[in-house]
Amino acid sequence: MYRKGVYHLFYQYNPYAAVWGNISWAHSVSYNLVDWMHLDNAINPTEPYDINGCFSGSATILPGVGKPVILYTGNNFENHQVQNLAVPKNMSDPLLREWVKLDRNPVMAPVNGINPMITPDNGANPMMTSVNDIKPDMFRDPTTAWQGSDKIWRVIIGSQINGHGAAILYKSKDFVSWTRSRNPLHSSVKTGMWECPDFYPVSTRPRIGLHSSFNGRKTKHVLKASFSDHDYYIIGNYDSKTDRYNVDVDFMDSIRQLRYDYGMFYASKTFYDSDKKRRILWGWVTEADSKSDDIEKGWSGIQSIPRTVLLDKKGKQLVQWPIRELEKLRAREVSLHNKEIKGGTVLKISGVTASQADIEVSFQLPNLEGRVELMDTKSVDPQQLCSENNSSVKGVLGPFGLLALASKDLTEQTAIFFRIFKGHDKYVVLMCSDQSRSSLKGEVDKKIFGAFLDVDPTQKISLRTLIDHSMVESFGGEGKACITARVYPELAIDNKSHLYAFNYGTESVRISSLRAWSMKKARMVEFREERNPLIN
């Protein structure tokens, strides 16, 4: 959350080991979303209603007084999940270092048992026949709350009913006494349990972020749910008077499901930055190595680069982009312009610290007529297509792109690349991230990720890739498709890491522009009472 010049990041944390357990809310603060100061934990499992873990939740800033309130899931002494409130102990502390739990906790609790649902004839959200239909271990992750036109607070909880994902809706006048609505905000018979739901407005025009309670004529609403190891989202119209949410395309109704990220990215959360009028997305990026590796290094899991989120101009999907503040870490720059890369060649990008870099590149293609591979992509999963056509499989137009965290002899490499196909009525751009040769190390997940990219290849194809030792975040088509990878090279580390542009297709491609920056380290410090180390 953002409050009075300070960004607060709360995150799931085990203070005793680099494995899951003893889950608390750690707390870090920043003035620029780049440099961070670690504070003492905000919430620890100390009460009967959260003694087995303080799980995910959200912060809401109450209007008028500007008081932040945290709603979080507690795992109680029976391992039942309940929702609890916490508030700052001292509102005059700009860092909000101490938080206290409400005496009336828990404020929301499920009741045991499962009952069937009735689906209305009009196709509306299924109605629950009883309040006793939620499993007590599938009731978690409250969202940031929002107010409807009636000024009543609303929040959704991730759950499942009859084995299907649902966003359970609760309402409150005072943020303390909550009543469950008869119908969920939305549900699906095509998914399982929804974790870490998120619900927020996006503007069709102008392209700015919106406060969570905003709902106007030029507004759509995004519902995101985490399931099946990915973060999926849908876009629709929300009526705050009736709490009806009508979606354009529902979860799993299309082969091209909308995801925030097509790589390793889960349990994400957005917040509204009132200072810069933008919505910012954080994602949890898990490890891809073994639990023993985590224990040895003493930590596990990282946060993605914070991203701004906007609705695409067509209104059909979101676009994401790294926050501008990240550019303050840019150091030495190298650039290329109007450079042809012939088929089967590799071009080294010299002069950049390849283990910690920010690269922006645009590719131009030759006349596509008659030069593109034909493929029926309507019923093909893009990840499967990338796996079958990895970076070593030569095509006509592609694979071409970047080789990140590469050893000098290319024994180790992480390839981020594009391929162009011709469908039955249009060109199709495939974006891939190939980790199959990313490390000589065993016991590492080396999946290949893929997504279709909604861009016109007759114009240009852009790629931005951020590299940070074991992290590769790539943004295709100015943020229309994002892929995050975790890689663990043994050869291509520190100054032995290299960066290349490549083209393994038979046709030449042209780099119209490439700019790459070595990146400085962000500051990560512990709070000390006598001074604030983030203020010089």
N, C-alpha and C positions, 0 to 999 in steps of 0.2 A: 504494500500500500504506500501511497504518498501522503505525507502530512507535514505541513509547515516547513518545507524545504528539505525534508528527510525522506528517503526511500527506505522502507522496512521490508526485509525478506525473512519470512518464517519458513522453516523447512523441517522435515522429518529427520530425526537424529538419534542415534544410539550413543550415549556418552561413554560407553564402556567397551565397545568393540566395533570392528568394521564389518559386522554382520547384522542381520535384522534382529530386533529385540529391544526392550527397555525404551520404547519409542517416546521421545519428548519433542517439544517444539524448540529448536534452536532459533537464534535471532541474530541477524546481522543488519547493519545500517550503512547507508551510502548517501553521498550528496550528488553523485553523478551516474549511478548505476554501473560504474566501472571499478572504482576503488571501494573496498569494503572493510568495515570494522566489525569484528565478532564480539558480541555481548554475551552475558550469561544467558542460559536458557530462559525462554519466556514462560513455558508451561512444562511442568514435570508430572509424572503419574504419582499422585499422592493421596487421592481420595477414593472411596469405594466405587464411584462411578467412572473412574479412569485409571484404576490401579494397574490394569493390564495393558496400558498404552494410551497415549494421547495422539490419536490419529489425525488425518487431514481435516482441513476446514478452511475458513475464509474470514477475512476482516471486512467490516462495513463501517464507514465513517458516518455517524449520525449527523444530519444537517442541523444548522443553527449553532449548537454548542461545539460541533466539530469533534465529537468524542468518538474514538475508535472502539469498536466492540468486536471481539473474536468469537465466532461460533466454531466449535471443534467437536470431533467425534471422540468419545471416551469408550474404551473397552473395559467394562466393569468387572467386578469380582466373579461374575458368572460367565464372562466372555460374551456378554451381550453388548451391542453397540448402541450408545445413547448420545444425544447432542447436548453440549454444555456451552455456557457462556463464560468469558473472561474479559476483564476490563483493566485499564491501566491503574496502578496503585497511586501514581502521582502524575496528574495531568500537566503539571508545570515542568516535568522533566522532558526536554526536547527529544531525548532518545527513547523514552518510554521503556526503561530497562526492567521494570518490575510489573507483573500482572497478577491480579487476584481473581479467583474463581467465585462465581455467584453462589450465595447460600442456597438458592432454590434449584440448583442443578440436580438432576438433568432437566432440561426444559423440553426435550422431545424424546420419546422412547417408543419402540415398537412393542407389539404384543405378540406372543407366540402363536403359531398355527398358520395354515394356508387355506384360503377359500377361493373359489373360482371367481372369474370376472364375467361381466355381461358386456358385450360389445353392442353399442347402439346401432340401430339400422342406418343412421345417417353417417356412419363411419367415423364418428367422433372418438375421442380418447376413451378407452374402456373404463367402465364404472366399477368401482370396488364394491363388493356386496357386504363387506364387513371391515372394521378397523383391524381385525385379527388375521391379517393376510400377509404379513411381512416376517420373514425369518429374522431372528434377533442378531444374526451374524452377517446380515446383508442390508445394512441400514447406516450409511456413512457418507462422509465428505460433503457437508453443507456448503452451498455456494455463497458468494457475496449476495446480500439481500438487496431487493429493490422495492420501490414504492409504486403502487398503481395510481390511477387517477383519483382513487378514493383515499389516498394517503396511508393505506394499510400496507404493512410490510409483507413481503413474500420472499420465500427461500425454497430451494429444492434440495432434496436429499437423494443420493444415488442408492438404487435398490434394484430388486427384481421381484416380480410377481408371477407365480406359476412358471418359474424358470425363465422369464423374459424380462429384459431390461426396462426400467421405469425411472422417471424423475418424479418423486413424491413431492407434492406441493403443500407447504405450510404457510399459514398467515398469522399476523400478530399486529395489534394496535400499539403495543408498548415495547416490543422486542424482547419481552420476557415470557409472556403467556402466549403459547403457540397452539394453533388448531389445525389439524390436518384436513385438507380439502377432500371432497368426495372423489374427485378424479385426479389422476396425475397430470402434471403439465404436459407430459408426452410419454409414450411407451412404445415398445416394439416387440413384435412376435418373432423377429428375425435375429435377435441378439440375446446374449445372456446378461448377467449382472453389469449394471453401469457403475463404474467407479469415477470419482472426481468429476462430476458433471460441472458444466459452466454454462451460463446463460447471460447474454449481453446484447445490446443494440449496436448496429453498425449503420453508418450513414450512406445513402445512395448518392447524396450530393449535399454539401461539399465533402471532400475526402478528409474528414477529421475523425478523431475518436469521440465517443459519446459516454456520458455518465450512465451508470447502470440503470438508473430510473428514468432515463429519457425515452420517450416514445412519441415520435412525430410522423407526419405524413410521408416524409422521405426517409423512413427508417425500416430496416429489416432487423430480424433477431436471429442470432446464432445460438444453437444448442450444441454443445460438445459433450461427448461421453467417451470414457476410456474403457475399452473392452478388447478382448482378443489381442492383447499386447500392442494396441495402437490407439491413437487419439483421433476419433472420427467426429465430423461435425455436419450439421445440416443447417439450411437457411430457410426462414419462413417469416410469416406475418403473425404478430402477437397482439391480441386485444386484451389490454389490461383491465377492462371492465368485466369481461367474462372469463378471463384466463384461458382463452382458446388460442392454441398455437397451430397454425396451418402451414405445413412445410411445402417447399417446392419439390424436392426429391427426398424421400425418406431414407433412413439408414439401410444400407445393403440393397437398395432398389436398383442400383446401377452397377455395372462392372467397374466403372470408374468412381469408386467411392471417394468422397472428399475426406482428406486427412490433413491435419496440420503438417505432418512430416511423414515421409514414407520410409524412414530409417528407424533408429533407436531413439524414441521420444515418447514419453508416457506421463500420465498423471499431471498434465499441465494446468496452468491457471493464468487467467488474465487479470489485470487491474487497470483502473482508469487513472491516468496521470493528469490531475487537474491543472498542474502548472503549465504543461505543454500541450494540453488538449489532445491527448493521444491514448490509445489503448495498447498496453504492453503485455506480451505473452512470455511466460517462463515455462520451460519444460524440464522434466527429470530425465537425465540420460544415464542409463544403467551401465554397468561394466559388461564387457564381453569376454573377460578372462575368467579364471576359476576363483572359487571362494578362498582357496589357499593363497592365491595371489593377493586378494583383498586383505587377508589377515597379515600377510607379510609386509605390505606397504602401509597398512594401518588406516586405510580409508576406502570407501566404496561409494560410487555414484557421484555425479556432478550435475550442475545446472547448465542448461543451454545458454548461449548468448541471448540476452533479452531482445525481443523482436517487436516492432510495431505491427499492428494488425489493422488492415483496411479491407473494405469490400472492393472487389475488382470493378472496373468501369462497366462491364457487362452485367454485373449483379448476380453472377452465377457461382462465384467462388471467392475465397479470401486471398489476399496477397500479404506476404510477410517480408520484413526487411530488418536487418540488424539496426539497432538504435544508432543515431548519429554520434552519440558520445563516444562510441567505440573508436571513432576516427582519431581521437586524441592520443591513442596508442600507436598510431602510424609513425614510422621512422623513415629509414632510407627507402627511396622509391626507385623502381626500374620500370621502363615502359617499352612497348613495341607498337608499331602502327603499320597497317597495310602489308602484313607479312604472309606470304603464301607458304602453306605446309603441304607438300606433295604427299600422295598416298604412300603409306608404309614408312613414314619418317617420324623422328622424335626431335624436338627442339628444346635445348636446355635453357631455362630462365635463370641467368646468372645474376649475382649481385643482391640477392634477397636471402634472408634467414629462413630457410625452407621449413624449419620445424615450428616456426611461429610467424605466420604470414597471413596477409589479406590480399586476395587476388580478384580483380574484376576483368573479365575478358568477353569480347564479342566476336562471334564468328559470322562470316558471310559465305554463302554457298554459291556454286556455279548455277547456271541455268538448269533447273531440276527436270525439265521435260525429257522424259525417256531415260532418265538416269537413276531412278529410284526403285528400290526393291518393292514388289507388290506383296501385300499381306492383309489378311482380314483381321484387323485389330479390335473389332467390336466385341468379341467374346474372349479376348486373351488378357490374362492377368499381366500387368506390366512387370512385376517382379519376376514372374516365370519367364517372360520374354527376355529380360536382362540376364537371367541365369543361363538361358539357352544360348544367348548371344553375348557372352561376356567380352571383356576388353581385348581378348586375344583372338576372337572370332572376326575375321575380316568380312566387311560388307562393301557396299558401293559407296554410299554417303554415311560413313561411320564404321567403327567407332572413332570419334574425335573429341578431344577435350584436354584435361589436365591429368598428369600423374603426380600425386602428392605423396609426401613422406616416402620418397623413393631412394633406394640405395644407388650408388654410382653405376653398378652393373645391372640395375633394374630387377635384381633378384627379389627385392621387396618393393612394393608399390601399391598405392591405393588410387584406382582410376575413377575419375568422375567424367562421364562422357555422354555424348548424344549419338543417336542413330535416326535416320530419316526413312520412313516407309510411305508407301502410297496405299491408302485404303480405297474403298469402292467409290468414294466421292470427294476425298480430300487428302492432303498430306498429313502425316502423323509424326510428331516428334517424341521420341523416347529418351528419357533421362535416366541414367544408371549411376550407381556407386558400387564399384566392384572391390570387395575386400578379400577376395580369394587368395591374393598373393601379398597381403598386407604385412605378414609377419612369418618368420621362420619358426616362431614359437608354437608349441603344441597347446592343446586345451584352450584354444581361442575360437570363439564363434566368428566365422569369416563369411557370413551371409553376403549375398549380392542383393542390393535394393533397387527398386525401379518405380518410375511414375511416368504417366503420359503428361506432356507439357502443352498447354493450350496457347501456342504461338504460331505465327505464320513464318515458315522457314524460308520463304522467298524474300523476307526482309532481313532480319538478323536473329541470331540466337545468343542470348547473353547468359553468363554464368558468373556468380560470385561465390568464392570458396574461402572459408576461414579455417586455418589450420592452427592447432594448438597441441602439439606433442602427441596426444592420444585421441584427439578430437578433430573430426573433419565435418564441418557444417557447410552444405552447398545449397545455393538458391538459384534456381533456373528460371529464365524468363521474367527477370525482375521480381522474383518472389512468388511466382505462381505455383511452383513445386519446390519443396524443400526436402532434403535428405541429410540426415545426421548419422555419422558412423563413428564407432570406437575402434581404434586400431592400436596395435602394440608392437611396433617394429623393434627388431633387435640390432639390425645393421643401420637403418636410416634414422639415427637419433642425433639430436643436437646439431653440431656442425658437419656431421656425416649424412645429413638429410639433404635431398635435392628436389627440385621442382622442374617439371617438364611440361611442355605442350606437345600433343601428339596427334597423329592422324593415321589410323591403320586401315582406312577405307581405300578403295581403288581410285576414287576421284579426289582431286585437290580441294582443300578448303582454305579460306583466307582469314587470318586474324585481322579484323579491321582495327581493333584496339585492345591492348593489354596493359594494365597497370597493376603492379604488385608492390606491396609494402612489407618491410620487416616490421614486426610488432613488438613494442616494449611490453614489459610485464606490468600488469595491474598491481596496485598495492593491496595487500591483505594483512591486516594488523589486528591485534587484540586490544580491547579497550583498557585504558588505564585511567584511574580516577583523577590523577593530577592534571591530565591534559588530554585533549582530543587529537589523536595522531593524524587524523585526516584533514585537520585545519592547520595550515602552516603559520 
